[in-house]
Amino acid sequence: MFLFRMLLLLLAGLVGAGEPPIHPGANGVDDKIDLVMPGARPETDDSYLCAAFKVSEMTGFNDTVYITGFLPNANANKAHHMLLYTCQNPVDDSGKIYNCLHHGLCKGGSSIMFAWAKNAPPTTLPKDVAFTIDPAEKAYLVLQVHYAHPLADEDHTGLSLTYELEQPKYQAGILLMMQGGLRIPGNTPTVNANMNCALPATVPLHFFSFRTHAHSLGAVISGYAYNEEKNEYRQIAKGSPQWPQAFYPMSSVQTIKPNEYIAARCTYNSTGRDRDTYIGATAADEMCNLYMMFFTEPGKSPDFLICGNEMSGSLGKSITRGLPHDSEVPPPKNPNWEKAAKDSNVDTGINEINYSKLFEEELENSGSNKKGGVEDNVLVVANFNFTMPGATPENDDDYLCTSVKMKDLDPVNKLWILKFSALTTGNRAHHMILSKCKQPLKKEGEIYDCRHHQTCLDQSKIMFAWAKHAQPTELPYGAGFAVDPEDYLVLQVHYAKALSEADYSGLTLEFTSTVPKYTAGIFLLGRSNLHIPADTETTHGDANCKVEAKSPLHIFAYRAHAHSYGSVITGYRYNSAANEWKLLAKGNPRWPQAFYQTEEEIVNPGEILAARCSYNTTGHHQSVKIGFTGGDEMCNLYLMYYSYSKDDDFKICFDEEKLGLAANLPEGNDVPLPPNPELEHKAHGETEQSHDDQGQPSAPVTSPSLPGPGSTPTADNLSQNLMNGAKKLMPEMSYSVVLAAAISVPLTILIACCLAVRKCRKRGKGTMSDGKKKNWNLGDILGRSKDGFQPVNTEERDGLVGDDSDSEVEEFSVPALHA
């Protein structure tokens, strides 16, 4: 009988020898990993104790497991809160308890997977969503428990994890928003801690639950997704940290894209506390944490992301200023939940948090929509010279205009202007303005008077202005002034004096057909009327208005314009809700009237822009007024910006929309800037000699001379062909002008044909390389206004009062911006 039984066992063993082992959790059946503190006994207040658990020992195998749920076995009377981490090398061995407040959890990096506090119920992830634990990359789970007070008996607080072995469709992750430093004054009803950042992922993340965490002063924690292009805040989370600190379902799945931002606010109420409180690790301190669970396709994003504090610079402050007013309003009181946070015996009616019903349909339709392939980073550019076609002003203070249709440059594509440079070597043109419109006053290529007559029959939009020997202007990378094929470019030149010779003043424009991320624009503030009395040290002209725009405006440069009595022009942003002023611009209108770079500041829709022009007529015995001649005055502040909105490319604000606001301008608004002889000399066309290292004058920097209208250069076959093309495009031009254009064309065609492909264009820098090319037609290279590759002679008047007057619409430029 014994031999018979042994034979049966041997046969059974042989039959099963070829079968694979059956793991728990196989075939979609959940199994559990039980993590239990092995008899922790905290001896002091605010003890942070940890225990590490090797994943392969807990499961019995080395396969990857997918966590689908969290079942806490904890009581808030003992455990203040607990966190679950994953890491590769814990500080101590498995099964041992160690202090992890000051000594860390792991040797190296760690990631948060779950958090629990205040008697929160179990959590089950939705179908097809799970956290991934690969023992080869995350060998250990570390359970950290914060004990607020010492315990007389050993504690066995624990957390059980349900898991599967089959990989789900989506990978779960945690995004933690946190504030690292804050002072909360005592007896203060409202104190805010703010956090924001760009979504730290390259693919869309789909958020479905959130958990707030603060201590006893926390009143409410709110979270938002922010879309700058639409200037839209979407609330994605709002909860009281005095409730059980569970992962609560969001109202719907919230998809946040890589070009959007996330923001959060913790609000505290310290009424009744007579001391200051700071962010810290003890129960007597405070915390500001917002945890948000998300899912995405496996491998597309890390499963633990952090967004800490407020972004540096103006963008972070702008997002905070724009947070909805109800962000600091606590949710309605829920006494039952607040009791349950302190007593696990209180029944809230919620035994489990399950997200399956939240978005069964959402899961079917969502996922990462990011397009695959290599992104197109090449930038195709070409230059175009837009000049006056031989203008001869007959009177002082003549304003002459000419136009060119964009369709002649490119009949199909929309173009963007990236850079402006004046074609000037002398002192003929007092200033130049570049505008765009649909209906210029005269035909393309004609010269017409545009001082007393408008430049266009429809609304024109300023794009650039130049005066007082200002330097070239290149826009920030990713921004450009948009021009449609149906647009006309209109060049206005103010001639201070009559000329006996034809003038070819103009601008070199750098175009691209590559769509930039942002659209550039001009915000013009000014006074339409003002009486400036004689012999008066300070007279103010003020303007302000509310910003009406679809998206925030990123102000990055400014230009101040007044005539001879202008001493200083200042510009401010005003936020009425916070009663906050921010200086945006302060310029001396007697310096070269360029666009000077400023630290980028963001103006949100609904905020107020204000400008003040200050004048000094000491020693002058005649009053002046705002006007357009050299003897009049002007008050204009141009703010150059970029934004997501394609419609907000030109804004005008004249005079005071909000009367009385100017009385509250910050002190120092009318104090002139310190003298700068170099800039003042440059504004009058004077150049100071530079010196070498030994203090000796160095050789002056000279520019290549440009051919005059009477020059007759020898043209090669290519130039001759281009000259013939220019004759067809410009039949009304004289032969000598065509020759002048043709000899200058090789300089432009070198850029246009090579197409100046630059992968990462930076201000003033770039490299030439082969890349994507665009077929630019002859109109791209020899547009009608290219005929005059002539020096811009800008001859200023000697001894004339206010020899920098401007046009009705005013000028602007975005040059090489200097401080």
C-alpha positions in Angstrom: 0.0 0.0 0.0 2.8 2.4 0.9 4.5 1.8 -2.5 1.2 2.4 -4.3 0.8 5.8 -2.6 4.3 6.8 -3.4 3.7 5.9 -7.1 0.6 8.1 -7.2 2.5 11.0 -5.8 5.3 10.5 -8.3 2.8 10.4 -11.2 1.1 13.6 -10.0 4.4 15.4 -9.8 5.3 14.3 -13.3 1.9 15.6 -14.6 2.3 19.0 -13.0 6.0 19.4 -13.8 5.3 21.2 -17.1 2.7 23.7 -15.7 3.7 27.3 -15.0 3.3 28.5 -11.4 0.1 30.3 -10.5 0.6 33.7 -8.9 -1.9 35.5 -6.8 -3.5 38.3 -8.9 -3.3 36.4 -12.1 -6.2 36.4 -14.6 -7.3 39.8 -13.4 -8.1 38.6 -9.9 -6.9 41.1 -7.2 -4.7 40.0 -4.5 -3.3 42.0 -1.5 0.0 43.2 -0.2 -0.3 43.9 3.6 2.0 46.6 4.9 2.0 46.7 8.7 4.2 48.7 11.0 6.0 46.0 13.0 5.2 47.3 16.5 6.1 50.9 16.3 6.3 52.8 19.6 6.8 56.6 19.2 8.4 58.1 22.2 8.0 61.8 21.4 5.5 64.2 19.8 5.6 64.4 16.1 7.6 61.2 15.5 8.0 60.2 11.8 8.6 56.4 11.7 9.2 54.2 8.7 9.2 50.6 7.7 10.5 49.2 4.4 9.0 46.2 2.6 10.7 44.3 -0.2 8.1 43.9 -3.0 9.3 40.5 -4.2 9.1 39.2 -0.6 5.6 40.5 -0.2 4.3 39.0 -3.4 6.5 35.9 -3.5 7.8 36.6 -7.1 9.7 39.1 -9.1 7.1 40.0 -11.6 5.7 43.5 -12.1 2.6 44.2 -10.2 -0.1 46.8 -10.8 -1.7 48.4 -7.8 -5.5 48.9 -8.1 -6.6 49.9 -4.6 -5.6 51.1 -1.1 -7.2 49.9 2.2 -6.0 51.7 5.3 -5.9 50.0 8.6 -5.3 53.1 10.7 -6.9 55.4 13.2 -6.5 59.2 13.4 -6.3 58.9 17.2 -2.9 57.3 16.8 -1.7 58.1 13.3 -1.8 61.8 12.3 -1.2 60.7 8.7 0.7 58.1 6.6 2.4 58.2 3.3 3.3 55.3 1.0 6.6 55.6 -1.0 8.4 53.5 -3.6 12.2 53.4 -3.8 15.2 51.3 -4.7 17.3 51.6 -1.5 15.6 52.3 1.9 17.6 53.6 4.8 17.2 50.4 6.8 16.4 46.8 6.2 13.0 45.2 5.7 11.0 44.7 8.8 12.9 47.3 10.9 11.5 50.6 12.2 13.6 53.7 11.7 13.3 57.4 12.2 12.6 59.1 8.9 11.9 62.7 9.8 15.5 63.9 9.8 17.3 60.9 8.4 15.3 60.4 5.2 13.4 57.5 3.8 15.6 56.2 1.1 19.2 56.3 -0.1 18.4 58.1 -3.3 15.2 59.1 -4.9 11.7 58.1 -3.8 8.1 58.6 -5.1 4.8 59.1 -3.3 2.2 56.6 -4.3 -0.6 57.2 -1.7 -1.4 59.4 1.3 -3.9 59.0 4.1 -5.0 61.2 7.0 -8.0 61.9 9.3 -9.7 58.6 9.0 -10.1 58.7 5.2 -11.9 55.6 3.7 -10.4 53.0 1.3 -9.7 54.0 -2.2 -10.2 51.8 -5.4 -8.8 53.0 -8.7 -11.1 52.8 -11.8 -11.0 50.0 -14.2 -8.0 49.9 -16.5 -6.0 52.3 -14.3 -3.2 51.2 -11.9 0.1 52.2 -10.4 3.0 50.2 -11.7 5.6 48.6 -9.4 8.5 46.8 -11.2 10.7 45.2 -8.5 13.7 45.8 -10.8 13.2 49.6 -10.6 11.2 50.0 -7.4 12.3 47.1 -5.1 10.8 48.5 -1.9 7.7 50.0 -0.6 8.2 52.3 2.4 5.4 53.1 4.8 5.8 56.4 6.7 3.6 57.1 9.7 3.5 60.5 11.4 2.6 60.0 15.1 1.4 63.3 16.7 1.9 62.0 20.2 3.8 59.2 22.0 2.1 55.8 22.4 2.3 53.5 25.4 1.7 50.4 23.4 3.1 49.1 20.1 1.3 50.3 17.1 0.5 48.2 14.0 -1.0 50.9 11.7 -1.1 49.4 8.2 -2.1 49.8 4.6 -3.1 47.0 2.3 -2.7 47.2 -1.5 -4.7 45.3 -4.0 -2.9 44.4 -7.2 -3.1 42.6 -10.5 -0.5 41.1 -12.8 -2.0 42.0 -16.1 -0.9 45.4 -17.4 -3.9 47.8 -17.6 -4.5 50.2 -20.4 -3.5 53.3 -18.3 -0.8 54.1 -15.9 -1.7 56.0 -12.7 0.4 58.8 -11.2 0.5 61.5 -8.5 1.1 65.2 -9.0 2.0 67.0 -5.7 1.6 70.7 -5.4 3.2 72.1 -2.3 4.3 75.3 -0.7 7.7 75.2 1.0 7.7 78.4 3.0 5.1 80.6 4.5 4.5 82.8 7.6 1.0 82.9 8.9 0.5 85.8 11.3 -1.6 85.3 14.4 -5.2 86.3 14.5 -5.5 86.9 10.8 -8.7 85.6 9.1 -7.2 85.1 5.6 -3.7 84.2 4.6 -2.9 82.6 1.3 -0.1 80.3 0.0 0.1 80.1 -3.7 1.6 77.6 -6.1 1.7 77.3 -9.9 3.8 75.9 -12.7 3.6 74.7 -16.3 2.2 71.2 -16.5 5.4 69.1 -15.9 4.7 66.6 -18.7 5.1 66.5 -22.4 1.7 64.7 -22.9 -1.8 65.5 -21.7 -2.5 64.2 -18.2 -6.0 63.1 -17.2 -6.8 64.0 -13.5 -9.6 62.2 -11.7 -9.1 62.7 -7.9 -7.5 65.0 -5.4 -6.5 65.1 -1.7 -5.9 68.3 0.4 -3.6 68.4 3.3 -3.0 71.1 5.9 -3.1 71.2 9.6 -5.5 72.9 12.0 -5.4 76.4 10.5 -6.2 75.2 7.0 -9.6 76.5 5.8 -9.7 75.5 2.1 -7.3 74.3 -0.6 -8.3 75.0 -4.2 -6.7 73.8 -7.5 -7.1 75.1 -11.1 -6.0 74.5 -14.6 -5.1 77.7 -16.4 -5.2 78.3 -20.2 -3.3 81.5 -21.0 -4.5 81.6 -24.6 -8.1 81.8 -23.4 -7.3 83.5 -20.1 -9.4 80.8 -18.5 -9.3 79.2 -15.1 -10.9 75.8 -14.6 -11.5 74.6 -11.1 -10.4 71.0 -10.7 -10.2 70.6 -6.9 -11.6 72.3 -3.8 -11.8 70.8 -0.4 -11.5 71.4 3.3 -8.4 69.9 4.9 -10.4 69.5 8.1 -12.4 66.7 6.4 -11.1 63.1 6.2 -8.1 63.5 3.9 -9.0 61.1 1.3 -8.6 61.2 -2.5 -12.0 62.6 -3.5 -13.3 62.2 -7.0 -13.3 65.3 -9.2 -16.6 66.4 -10.7 -15.3 65.1 -14.0 -12.1 63.9 -15.6 -9.9 67.0 -16.1 -7.5 66.8 -19.0 -4.7 69.3 -18.8 -2.4 69.8 -21.8 1.3 70.6 -21.9 0.8 74.2 -22.9 -1.4 74.8 -19.9 -0.6 75.6 -16.3 -1.7 74.3 -12.9 -2.3 76.5 -9.9 -3.3 76.0 -6.3 -4.0 78.1 -3.3 -4.1 77.1 0.4 -6.0 79.5 2.6 -5.6 79.7 6.4 -7.5 81.3 9.2 -5.4 82.0 12.4 -8.2 83.7 14.3 -7.7 82.8 18.0 -4.0 81.9 17.7 -1.7 84.5 19.2 1.5 83.4 17.6 3.0 83.2 14.1 2.8 79.8 12.4 5.2 78.5 9.7 5.2 75.7 7.2 6.9 72.7 9.0 6.8 69.1 9.8 5.2 69.2 13.3 1.5 69.2 14.1 2.0 72.7 15.6 3.3 73.9 12.2 1.3 74.1 9.0 1.4 72.4 5.6 0.1 73.2 2.2 -0.2 70.2 0.0 -2.6 69.3 -2.9 -2.3 65.8 -4.2 -3.9 65.0 -7.6 -4.1 61.5 -9.2 -3.9 61.3 -12.9 -3.7 58.6 -15.6 -2.0 58.5 -19.0 -0.7 55.9 -21.4 2.0 53.7 -19.9 5.5 55.1 -20.3 4.4 58.5 -21.4 5.0 60.3 -18.1 6.7 59.7 -14.7 4.3 58.5 -12.1 5.3 61.1 -9.6 5.5 64.8 -10.4 6.0 67.9 -8.1 5.0 71.5 -8.6 6.4 73.6 -5.8 5.8 77.2 -4.8 5.0 80.0 -7.2 6.9 80.2 -10.5 9.6 82.9 -10.5 9.2 85.9 -12.7 6.1 87.8 -13.8 4.2 84.8 -15.1 3.8 83.1 -11.7 2.6 86.3 -10.1 0.2 87.0 -13.0 -1.4 83.6 -12.6 -1.8 84.2 -8.9 -3.3 87.6 -9.4 -5.8 86.2 -11.7 -7.1 83.4 -9.5 -10.9 83.5 -9.0 -12.1 85.5 -6.1 -13.9 82.5 -4.6 -10.6 80.5 -4.4 -10.2 81.4 -0.8 -13.9 80.8 0.2 -14.2 77.6 2.2 -16.7 74.9 1.1 -20.0 74.7 3.2 -19.5 73.3 6.7 -19.9 69.5 7.1 -20.0 68.8 10.8 -20.3 65.0 10.3 -17.2 64.8 8.1 -15.2 67.1 10.5 -16.2 64.8 13.4 -15.2 61.7 11.4 -11.8 63.2 10.7 -11.1 63.0 14.5 -13.2 59.9 15.4 -13.2 56.8 13.3 -16.4 55.6 14.9 -18.4 58.4 13.2 -20.4 57.1 10.3 -20.1 59.4 7.2 -22.0 57.0 5.0 -18.9 56.6 2.8 -17.2 53.3 3.2 -15.1 53.3 0.0 -14.1 55.8 -2.7 -14.5 54.2 -6.1 -14.0 56.2 -9.3 -15.4 53.7 -11.8 -18.7 55.5 -12.2 -17.0 58.8 -12.6 -15.7 58.3 -16.1 -16.4 54.9 -17.7 -17.3 56.7 -20.8 -14.3 59.0 -20.4 -11.9 56.2 -20.4 -13.2 54.9 -23.6 -12.5 58.2 -25.4 -9.5 59.6 -23.7 -5.8 59.0 -23.7 -2.8 61.0 -24.8 -3.5 62.9 -28.0 0.0 64.2 -28.5 1.0 63.8 -32.1 4.0 61.6 -32.8 7.0 62.3 -34.9 9.6 65.0 -34.7 8.5 68.5 -34.0 9.2 71.1 -36.6 11.7 73.5 -35.1 13.1 75.1 -38.3 12.5 78.8 -38.9 12.5 80.1 -42.5 13.2 83.8 -42.8 13.8 86.3 -45.6 14.5 90.1 -45.6 12.5 92.8 -47.4 13.5 96.4 -47.8 10.5 98.8 -47.7 11.5 102.3 -48.6 10.1 105.6 -49.8 10.2 105.5 -53.7 12.1 108.8 -54.0 10.1 111.2 -51.8 10.7 114.9 -52.1 9.1 116.8 -49.2 8.3 120.4 -50.1 7.5 121.8 -46.7 8.8 121.6 -43.1 7.0 119.0 -41.0 5.8 117.0 -44.1 4.2 113.6 -43.4 4.5 111.4 -46.5 3.3 107.8 -46.9 3.6 105.0 -49.3 2.3 101.4 -49.3 2.9 97.9 -50.5 0.5 95.0 -50.6 1.5 91.8 -48.8 0.1 89.7 -51.6 2.9 91.0 -53.8 5.4 89.5 -51.3 3.6 86.2 -50.9 0.2 85.6 -52.6 -0.7 82.6 -50.5 0.9 82.5 -47.1 0.4 84.6 -44.0 3.7 86.2 -42.9 5.1 87.4 -39.6 7.6 90.1 -39.0 10.4 89.2 -36.6 12.8 92.1 -36.9 12.9 95.8 -37.9 16.0 97.8 -38.9 16.1 101.4 -40.2 17.9 102.0 -43.5 19.6 105.2 -42.3 22.9 106.9 -42.4 22.0 110.6 -42.1 19.5 113.0 -40.7 16.7 113.5 -43.1 13.8 111.4 -41.7 12.7 112.8 -38.3 10.8 109.6 -37.6 9.2 106.6 -39.4 6.1 104.6 -38.6 5.2 101.2 -40.1 1.4 100.4 -40.0 -0.8 97.8 -41.6 -4.4 98.2 -42.9 -6.7 96.9 -45.6 -7.3 100.2 -47.5 -4.5 102.7 -47.9 -5.4 106.2 -48.9 -3.6 105.9 -52.3 -2.6 103.2 -54.7 0.3 100.9 -54.0 3.7 102.6 -54.6 2.3 106.1 -54.7 3.5 108.8 -52.3 0.8 110.8 -50.6 0.4 113.4 -47.9 -0.7 111.7 -44.6 -0.4 114.4 -42.0 -3.7 116.1 -42.3 -5.2 113.1 -44.1 -5.4 109.7 -42.5 -3.0 107.0 -43.7 -5.7 104.5 -44.4 -9.5 104.6 -45.2 -10.0 101.9 -42.5 -8.4 101.3 -39.1 -4.7 101.1 -39.3 -2.5 99.3 -36.7 0.9 100.5 -35.8 3.6 97.8 -36.0 6.9 99.7 -35.6 8.2 103.2 -35.1 11.7 104.7 -35.4 13.2 108.0 -34.4 16.4 109.6 -33.0 18.9 107.1 -34.5 17.3 104.1 -32.7 18.9 100.7 -33.1 17.4 97.6 -34.8 14.7 95.6 -33.0 14.4 91.9 -32.9 11.4 90.3 -31.2 11.7 87.6 -28.5 11.9 84.1 -29.9 8.4 82.7 -30.6 6.8 86.1 -31.2 6.0 88.0 -34.4 3.8 90.7 -35.9 1.1 89.1 -38.1 0.3 90.3 -41.6 -2.2 88.7 -43.9 -2.0 88.5 -47.7 -4.8 91.1 -48.0 -3.0 93.6 -45.7 -1.1 96.6 -46.9 2.1 97.8 -45.2 2.1 101.6 -44.9 5.3 103.5 -44.3 5.0 107.0 -42.9 8.0 109.3 -42.8 8.0 112.6 -41.0 10.4 115.0 -42.7 11.4 117.8 -40.4 12.6 120.0 -43.3 11.9 120.3 -47.0 14.4 118.4 -49.3 15.7 119.2 -52.7 16.7 115.7 -53.5 14.7 112.5 -53.6 14.7 110.5 -50.4 14.7 106.7 -50.0 14.2 106.3 -46.2 12.8 103.0 -45.1 13.0 99.8 -43.1 14.5 96.4 -43.5 11.9 93.8 -42.4 12.7 90.2 -41.5 9.8 87.9 -42.4 8.9 84.3 -41.7 6.1 82.1 -42.9 6.6 79.8 -39.9 3.7 80.4 -37.5 5.0 81.7 -34.1 3.6 80.7 -30.8 2.7 84.3 -29.9 1.3 87.3 -31.7 3.2 90.6 -31.0 1.3 93.8 -30.5 1.5 97.5 -29.4 -0.4 99.1 -26.6 -0.3 102.9 -27.1 -1.2 105.2 -24.2 -1.3 109.0 -24.6 -2.9 112.3 -24.2 -5.1 113.9 -26.9 -5.0 117.3 -25.4 -3.1 119.1 -22.7 -2.1 122.7 -21.8 1.5 123.0 -20.6 2.1 126.4 -19.0 5.3 128.4 -19.5 8.1 128.5 -16.9 6.7 125.6 -15.0 9.0 122.9 -13.5 6.5 120.0 -13.6 3.3 119.5 -15.6 1.6 116.1 -15.8 -0.3 114.5 -18.6 -2.1 111.3 -17.6 -3.8 108.4 -19.4 -5.3 105.2 -18.0 -7.8 102.5 -19.1 -8.9 99.0 -18.3 -7.2 96.3 -20.5 -9.7 94.6 -22.8 -8.0 91.5 -24.2 -8.6 87.8 -24.6 -5.3 86.7 -23.2 -2.7 88.2 -20.8 -0.2 90.6 -22.4 3.5 89.9 -21.8 5.1 93.4 -21.8 8.7 93.2 -22.7 9.7 96.6 -24.2 8.6 100.2 -24.2 9.2 103.5 -26.0 8.6 106.9 -24.6 7.8 109.8 -27.0 7.5 113.5 -26.3 9.1 116.6 -27.8 11.6 119.1 -26.3 9.9 119.7 -23.0 9.3 116.1 -22.1 11.4 115.1 -19.1 10.2 111.6 -18.2 7.4 109.2 -19.1 6.4 106.4 -16.8 4.0 103.5 -17.2 2.3 101.3 -14.6 0.1 98.3 -14.1 -2.6 98.7 -11.5 -4.5 95.8 -9.9 -7.6 97.2 -8.2 -8.4 94.1 -6.1 -5.0 94.2 -4.4 -4.5 97.9 -4.7 -1.1 97.1 -6.2 1.0 99.3 -8.6 3.8 97.8 -10.7 6.2 100.0 -12.7 6.4 98.8 -16.3 8.3 101.6 -18.0 10.3 104.7 -17.3 12.0 106.5 -20.1 13.6 109.8 -21.1 12.0 111.0 -24.4 15.2 112.9 -25.2 17.2 109.6 -25.6 17.0 107.6 -28.9 13.4 106.7 -29.2 13.9 103.0 -29.4 12.0 100.2 -27.7 14.0 99.6 -24.6 13.9 96.2 -23.1 12.3 95.8 -19.7 11.9 92.9 -17.3 8.9 91.0 -18.6 5.7 91.8 -16.8 2.3 90.3 -17.5 -0.9 92.4 -17.6 -4.1 90.4 -17.1 -7.3 91.3 -18.8 -9.3 93.5 -16.5 -6.3 95.2 -14.9 -5.5 98.8 -15.6 -2.6 100.4 -17.5 -1.6 103.9 -16.6 0.9 106.4 -18.1 2.2 109.8 -17.0 4.1 112.3 -19.1 6.0 115.0 -17.2 7.1 118.2 -18.8 9.5 121.0 -17.7 9.2 124.4 -19.4 11.5 126.3 -17.0 13.2 129.1 -19.0 10.6 129.0 -21.8 8.2 131.9 -21.7 5.5 130.5 -24.0 2.9 127.8 -23.2 2.5 124.8 -25.4 -0.1 122.2 -26.2 -0.4 118.7 -27.5 -0.1 118.8 -31.3 1.7 117.4 -34.4 4.3 120.1 -35.3 7.8 120.5 -34.0 6.6 123.4 -31.8 3.9 121.4 -30.1 4.2 118.6 -27.6 3.2 115.0 -27.5 2.6 112.4 -24.8 2.9 108.8 -26.0 4.0 105.6 -24.3 4.3 102.5 -26.4 4.3 99.2 -24.7 5.4 96.2 -26.9 4.0 92.9 -25.9 3.1 89.4 -27.1 0.1 87.2 -26.3 -1.7 84.1 -27.3 -4.5 86.1 -28.8 -4.3 86.7 -32.6 -6.8 89.5 -32.4 -5.2 91.7 -29.7 -2.3 93.0 -31.8 -3.0 96.8 -31.3 -4.5 98.7 -28.4 -5.1 102.4 -27.9 -5.7 104.2 -24.6 -5.9 108.0 -24.7 -6.7 110.3 -21.7 -8.2 109.1 -18.4 -10.8 106.4 -18.3 -10.7 106.3 -14.5 -10.6 109.9 -13.3 -8.7 110.4 -10.1 -6.6 107.3 -10.4 -3.5 109.4 -11.3 -3.6 111.0 -7.8 -2.6 107.6 -6.4 0.4 107.0 -8.6 3.5 105.8 -6.7 6.0 108.4 -5.5 8.8 109.1 -7.9 6.6 108.8 -11.0 7.8 112.2 -12.3 11.4 112.1 -11.2 13.6 112.1 -14.3 16.2 109.4 -15.0 19.9 110.1 -14.3 21.6 111.9 -17.2 23.1 109.6 -19.9 25.3 111.7 -22.2 26.0 108.8 -24.5 22.3 108.3 -25.3 21.6 112.0 -25.5 24.4 112.5 -28.0 23.2 109.5 -30.0 19.7 111.0 -30.1 21.1 114.0 -31.9 23.1 111.9 -34.4 26.4 112.5 -32.6 28.8 109.5 -32.0 31.3 109.6 -29.2 34.7 108.2 -30.0 35.4 104.8 -28.5 38.8 104.1 -27.0 41.1 101.1 -27.0 42.6 99.4 -23.9 45.3 102.1 -23.7 42.7 104.9 -23.7 43.5 106.0 -27.3 40.6 106.7 -29.8 39.8 103.6 -31.8 38.8 103.5 -35.4 35.2 104.5 -36.0 32.8 101.7 -37.0 31.6 102.3 -40.6 28.8 100.8 -42.5 29.1 99.6 -46.1 28.0 102.5 -48.4 24.8 102.0 -50.3 24.6 103.0 -54.0 22.8 106.3 -54.7 20.2 106.7 -57.4 22.8 107.9 -59.9 25.2 105.0 -59.6 25.7 102.6 -62.5 27.3 99.5 -61.2 28.4 96.6 -63.3 25.8 93.8 -63.0 26.4 90.1 -63.6 23.9 87.9 -65.4 22.0 87.2 -62.1 21.8 90.9 -61.2 20.8 91.7 -64.8 17.9 89.2 -64.7 16.8 90.6 -61.3 17.0 94.1 -62.7 14.7 93.1 -65.6 12.3 91.6 -63.1 12.4 94.8 -61.1 11.5 96.8 -64.3 8.3 94.7 -64.6 7.4 95.2 -61.0 8.2 98.9 -60.9 7.4 100.3 -64.4 7.0 103.8 -63.0 10.6 103.9 -61.5 13.5 105.6 -63.2 16.1 103.4 -64.8 18.7 104.7 -62.3 16.6 103.7 -59.4 16.1 100.2 -60.8 19.9 99.9 -61.2 20.3 100.9 -57.5 17.8 98.3 -56.5 19.5 95.6 -58.6 22.9 96.1 -57.3 21.6 95.8 -53.7 19.6 92.7 -54.5 22.4 90.2 -54.1 22.7 91.1 -50.4 19.0 90.3 -49.9 18.8 87.4 -52.2 21.7 85.7 -50.4 19.4 85.6 -47.3 16.2 85.0 -49.3 17.6 82.1 -51.3 19.4 80.5 -48.4 16.3 81.1 -46.4 18.2 81.6 -43.2 17.0 78.4 -41.6 17.7 78.7 -37.9 16.6 76.1 -35.5 16.9 78.1 -32.2 16.9 81.8 -33.1 18.0 84.0 -30.2 18.1 87.7 -30.1 21.1 88.9 -32.2 22.4 85.4 -32.8 21.8 82.6 -35.2 23.4 80.0 -37.4 22.9 79.3 -41.1 22.2 75.7 -42.0 20.4 73.6 -44.6 16.8 72.9 -43.8 13.3 73.2 -44.9 13.0 75.7 -47.7 10.2 77.9 -49.1 9.9 79.1 -52.7 9.8 82.8 -52.4 8.8 84.5 -55.7 10.5 87.6 -57.1 8.0 89.8 -55.3 9.5 88.4 -52.1 12.9 89.7 -53.0 12.0 92.8 -55.2 8.7 94.1 -53.9 7.6 97.4 -55.2 9.2 99.3 -52.4 12.6 97.6 -52.8 13.5 100.1 -55.5 15.2 102.4 -53.1 18.0 100.6 -51.3 19.0 104.1 -50.4 20.4 105.5 -47.2 17.7 106.9 -44.9 18.8 110.5 -44.5 17.4 111.8 -41.3 18.6 115.3 -41.1 17.3 117.0 -37.9 16.8 120.7 -37.7 19.2 122.9 -35.9 17.7 125.1 -33.2 14.1 124.2 -33.9 12.0 123.9 -30.8 10.7 120.3 -30.4 12.6 118.7 -33.3 11.2 115.3 -32.6 7.5 115.7 -33.3 5.5 112.7 -34.2 2.6 111.8 -36.4 -1.0 111.5 -35.4 -0.7 107.8 -34.9 2.8 108.0 -33.5 5.7 105.8 -34.0 7.3 102.8 -32.3 10.1 100.3 -32.7 11.5 97.2 -31.1 15.2 97.7 -31.4 18.3 96.4 -29.9 16.9 97.1 -26.5 19.3 98.7 -24.0 18.8 99.7 -20.4 
